[in-house]
Amino acid sequence: MKLLINVSDVEAKTDNATGGNTSMKIARYLAHGQISYGAVEGDSVKELSSSPFEDYTITDHTHKISEVQLLAPCEPTKVLAIGLNYSSHLHDRPAPVEPMVFYKTPTSVIGPGELIIRPKGTEKLDAEAELVIVIKDRCHKLTKANAMEHVLGYTCGNDVSARDWQRDDRNWWRAKSSDTFSPAGPWIETEIDPHNVRVTGRINGTEVQSETTSYLIFDIPTIMEFVTEYVTLEAGDMIYTGTPGEPQEMHDGDVCEIEVEGIGLLSNPIKLEG
């Protein structure tokens, strides 16, 4: 996807207070022992002067993407996720009457290329392809009318799920939040139409999920209004918006790919614990 950058905006600071963003891909990466944010342009990344959640400029300090380690695209204080948000994922279950929200721990977040560890104790570990919202600033009590002003952008996510623990435990604490269970990346795309992009999941190159976000039961403004009625969101927090269809199991040695139209591809290998 061609990256559109307004030259005047490159030379000026981004006005996060008013919600103005140019269309860009923002990566978080490790280079020469330093973690930075940068604007992705083709096969290169240009370092930002600060985080994308503050006023920043795009500097001339450039790396080839192949020469840096891409990390999870942000460091959330909290990660929320929405269950049963596509009709195709309901099967014989009734549709929820309000967003079905649960937490995933920040320590479960990993970046592109990092190992998803399949714990020895689980009998079935599934991938869930999802569009992920990245929150721009501290927000509370939003409405559907103003919710989108508080979105920095979107990334690809995998809501890794241990199905037997999800079924048998009294809650989903380990089924959804074990270490490595929240892959995200490869970067944040600030300008897409989140209401109609295709979300695709593949295991070892075979497509196992594919549907557009136009089929979300609860759209993004509805989710954000509902969540912020009770929980204050902070800059960098993430919301996984739900998965379509029938997720498939991941085994030791598999490679799982999550692709979201207009964003890119998130790829993670799977390894059995120990």
C-alpha positions as CSV (number, residue, x, y, z in Angstrom):
1,M,0.0,0.0,0.0
2,K,1.4,3.4,-1.0
3,L,2.2,5.6,2.0
4,L,0.8,9.1,1.8
5,I,2.7,11.7,3.7
6,N,2.0,15.5,3.5
7,V,5.3,17.3,3.3
8,S,4.1,20.1,5.5
9,D,3.0,17.6,8.1
10,V,6.4,15.9,8.0
11,E,8.1,19.2,8.9
12,A,5.5,20.1,11.5
13,K,4.4,18.4,14.7
14,T,1.3,16.2,14.6
15,D,-1.6,17.8,16.5
16,N,-2.7,14.9,18.6
17,A,-5.0,17.2,20.6
18,T,-7.3,17.8,17.7
19,G,-7.1,14.3,16.3
20,G,-5.4,15.3,13.1
21,N,-3.3,12.5,11.5
22,T,-1.7,12.1,8.2
23,S,-2.0,8.6,6.7
24,M,1.0,6.7,7.8
25,K,2.3,3.4,9.1
26,I,3.9,3.7,12.6
27,A,6.3,1.0,13.7
28,R,7.9,0.3,17.0
29,Y,11.3,-1.2,16.6
30,L,14.7,-2.1,18.1
31,A,17.9,-0.9,16.4
32,H,21.4,-0.6,17.8
33,G,20.1,-1.4,21.3
34,Q,17.5,1.4,21.3
35,I,13.7,1.1,21.0
36,S,12.1,3.8,18.8
37,Y,9.0,4.6,16.9
38,G,9.2,5.3,13.2
39,A,7.3,6.1,10.1
40,V,7.4,3.3,7.6
41,E,8.1,4.4,4.0
42,G,8.5,1.5,1.5
43,D,11.3,-0.8,2.8
44,S,12.6,1.8,5.3
45,V,11.6,3.3,8.6
46,K,12.3,6.9,9.7
47,E,12.6,7.5,13.4
48,L,10.1,9.7,15.1
49,S,11.3,12.3,17.6
50,S,9.1,10.9,20.3
51,S,6.2,8.5,20.6
52,P,3.2,8.8,18.3
53,F,1.0,9.5,21.4
54,E,2.8,12.9,21.8
55,D,3.7,15.7,19.4
56,Y,6.5,14.5,17.2
57,T,8.4,15.1,14.0
58,I,9.7,12.6,11.5
59,T,13.5,12.8,11.5
60,D,16.0,11.9,8.9
61,H,17.4,9.0,10.9
62,T,16.5,6.0,8.7
63,H,16.9,2.2,8.8
64,K,16.0,-0.5,6.4
65,I,13.2,-2.5,7.9
66,S,15.2,-5.7,7.2
67,E,17.9,-4.3,9.6
68,V,15.7,-3.6,12.6
69,Q,13.6,-5.9,14.9
70,L,9.9,-5.0,14.7
71,L,8.3,-5.0,18.1
72,A,4.7,-5.0,19.3
73,P,3.5,-1.7,17.9
74,C,2.8,-0.1,21.3
75,E,3.0,-0.8,25.1
76,P,-0.6,-0.9,26.4
77,T,-1.5,-0.4,30.0
78,K,-4.5,-2.6,29.3
79,V,-5.7,-4.8,26.5
80,L,-9.4,-5.5,26.0
81,A,-11.1,-7.9,23.6
82,I,-14.6,-8.4,22.3
83,G,-16.1,-11.9,22.2
84,L,-18.7,-13.2,19.8
85,N,-18.6,-10.1,17.6
86,Y,-19.2,-11.8,14.2
87,S,-22.4,-13.8,13.4
88,S,-20.2,-16.4,11.6
89,H,-18.5,-17.1,15.0
90,L,-21.7,-17.6,16.9
91,H,-22.6,-21.1,15.7
92,D,-25.5,-22.1,17.8
93,R,-25.0,-19.4,20.4
94,P,-27.3,-16.4,20.7
95,A,-25.9,-13.0,19.6
96,P,-24.9,-10.9,22.6
97,V,-27.2,-7.9,23.3
98,E,-24.2,-5.7,24.3
99,P,-20.4,-6.0,23.6
100,M,-18.9,-9.0,25.4
101,V,-15.7,-7.5,26.8
102,F,-12.9,-9.4,28.5
103,Y,-9.3,-8.5,29.4
104,K,-6.0,-9.7,28.1
105,T,-2.9,-8.9,30.1
106,P,-0.2,-6.5,28.7
107,T,2.4,-9.2,29.5
108,S,0.7,-11.4,26.9
109,V,1.5,-9.0,24.1
110,I,4.3,-10.0,21.6
111,G,5.4,-8.6,18.3
112,P,5.8,-9.9,14.7
113,G,8.1,-12.9,14.4
114,E,8.1,-13.7,18.1
115,L,7.2,-17.2,19.3
116,I,3.7,-18.1,20.4
117,I,4.3,-20.6,23.1
118,R,1.8,-23.4,23.3
119,P,1.6,-24.4,27.0
120,K,2.0,-28.1,27.7
121,G,-1.2,-28.1,29.7
122,T,-3.6,-27.1,27.0
123,E,-5.1,-29.6,24.6
124,K,-6.3,-27.2,22.0
125,L,-4.7,-23.8,21.1
126,D,-6.6,-21.8,18.5
127,A,-5.6,-18.7,16.5
128,E,-8.1,-15.8,16.2
129,A,-7.5,-13.2,13.4
130,E,-8.7,-9.8,14.5
131,L,-8.5,-6.1,13.7
132,V,-7.1,-4.2,16.7
133,I,-7.8,-0.6,17.7
134,V,-5.0,1.4,19.1
135,I,-6.1,4.2,21.4
136,K,-4.6,7.7,20.9
137,D,-5.1,9.4,24.3
138,R,-6.7,9.2,27.7
139,C,-10.5,9.0,27.2
140,H,-13.6,8.2,29.3
141,K,-17.3,8.4,28.7
142,L,-17.1,8.6,24.9
143,T,-20.1,8.7,22.6
144,K,-20.5,7.0,19.2
145,A,-20.2,10.5,17.8
146,N,-16.8,11.4,19.2
147,A,-15.2,7.9,19.7
148,M,-13.2,7.8,16.5
149,E,-11.4,11.1,17.5
150,H,-9.6,9.0,20.1
151,V,-8.2,6.3,17.8
152,L,-4.6,6.6,16.7
153,G,-4.9,3.7,14.2
154,Y,-5.2,0.0,13.8
155,T,-3.1,-3.1,13.7
156,C,-3.4,-6.8,13.2
157,G,-3.9,-9.1,16.2
158,N,-4.2,-12.7,17.1
159,D,-6.4,-13.4,20.1
160,V,-4.7,-16.8,21.0
161,S,-7.1,-19.0,22.8
162,A,-6.7,-22.2,24.8
163,R,-10.1,-23.7,24.2
164,D,-10.1,-26.4,26.9
165,W,-9.1,-23.8,29.6
166,Q,-11.7,-21.4,28.1
167,R,-14.3,-24.1,28.5
168,D,-13.4,-25.6,31.9
169,D,-12.0,-22.7,34.0
170,R,-14.2,-20.4,36.0
171,N,-12.9,-17.5,34.0
172,W,-10.6,-16.9,31.0
173,W,-7.5,-15.7,32.8
174,R,-5.1,-18.2,31.4
175,A,-7.1,-19.2,28.3
176,K,-6.7,-15.7,26.8
177,S,-3.8,-14.1,28.7
178,S,-1.0,-16.6,29.1
179,D,2.3,-15.3,28.0
180,T,2.6,-14.7,24.2
181,F,-1.2,-15.0,23.7
182,S,-1.7,-11.5,22.3
183,P,0.5,-11.1,19.1
184,A,0.1,-7.7,17.5
185,G,1.7,-5.8,14.5
186,P,3.5,-5.4,12.3
187,W,2.7,-1.6,12.8
188,I,-0.1,0.8,13.3
189,E,-1.9,2.1,10.2
190,T,-3.4,5.5,11.0
191,E,-5.8,5.8,8.1
192,I,-8.0,2.9,6.9
193,D,-11.7,2.4,6.8
194,P,-12.1,0.1,9.8
195,H,-15.7,-0.6,9.0
196,N,-15.0,-2.5,5.8
197,V,-11.5,-4.2,5.7
198,R,-10.9,-7.9,5.2
199,V,-9.4,-9.8,8.1
200,T,-7.7,-13.1,7.1
201,G,-6.1,-15.8,9.1
202,R,-3.7,-18.5,7.7
203,I,-1.9,-21.4,9.2
204,N,1.1,-22.7,7.3
205,G,-0.1,-20.7,4.3
206,T,-3.7,-22.2,4.3
207,E,-6.5,-19.7,4.7
208,V,-8.7,-20.6,7.6
209,Q,-10.5,-17.3,8.3
210,S,-11.6,-14.5,6.0
211,E,-14.3,-11.9,6.5
212,T,-14.7,-8.1,6.4
213,T,-15.3,-5.9,9.4
214,S,-18.6,-4.8,7.8
215,Y,-20.0,-7.9,9.5
216,L,-19.0,-6.9,13.0
217,I,-22.1,-7.2,15.3
218,F,-20.9,-4.2,17.3
219,D,-18.9,-1.6,15.3
220,I,-15.9,0.4,16.7
221,P,-17.8,3.5,17.9
222,T,-20.3,1.2,19.7
223,I,-17.5,-0.8,21.3
224,M,-15.6,2.4,22.5
225,E,-18.8,4.0,23.8
226,F,-19.6,0.9,25.8
227,V,-16.1,0.3,27.2
228,T,-15.4,3.9,28.2
229,E,-18.7,4.1,30.1
230,Y,-16.9,2.0,32.7
231,V,-13.2,2.0,32.0
232,T,-10.8,4.9,31.3
233,L,-8.6,4.1,28.3
234,E,-5.0,5.4,28.1
235,A,-2.7,6.1,25.1
236,G,-1.5,2.9,23.6
237,D,-4.3,0.7,25.0
238,M,-5.6,-1.9,22.5
239,I,-9.0,-3.3,21.8
240,Y,-9.2,-6.6,19.8
241,T,-12.5,-6.3,18.0
242,G,-13.5,-10.0,17.5
243,T,-12.8,-12.9,15.2
244,P,-14.9,-14.3,12.3
245,G,-15.7,-17.8,11.3
246,E,-14.2,-21.0,12.7
247,P,-10.7,-20.5,14.2
248,Q,-8.2,-23.3,13.7
249,E,-5.8,-25.0,16.0
250,M,-2.1,-24.2,16.1
251,H,0.5,-26.9,16.7
252,D,4.2,-27.0,17.4
253,G,6.1,-25.9,14.4
254,D,3.2,-24.1,12.7
255,V,3.3,-20.5,11.4
256,C,0.3,-18.4,11.9
257,E,-0.4,-15.3,9.7
258,I,-2.9,-12.6,10.4
259,E,-3.5,-10.2,7.5
260,V,-5.7,-7.1,7.7
261,E,-6.4,-5.3,4.4
262,G,-4.6,-1.9,4.3
263,I,-2.4,-2.7,7.3
264,G,-0.1,-5.6,6.5
265,L,0.8,-9.1,7.7
266,L,1.5,-10.3,11.2
267,S,3.4,-13.6,11.3
268,N,4.3,-15.7,14.3
269,P,5.7,-19.2,14.7
270,I,4.3,-21.6,17.3
271,K,6.5,-23.7,19.7
272,L,5.5,-26.2,22.3
273,E,6.5,-25.1,25.8
274,G,9.8,-26.7,26.9
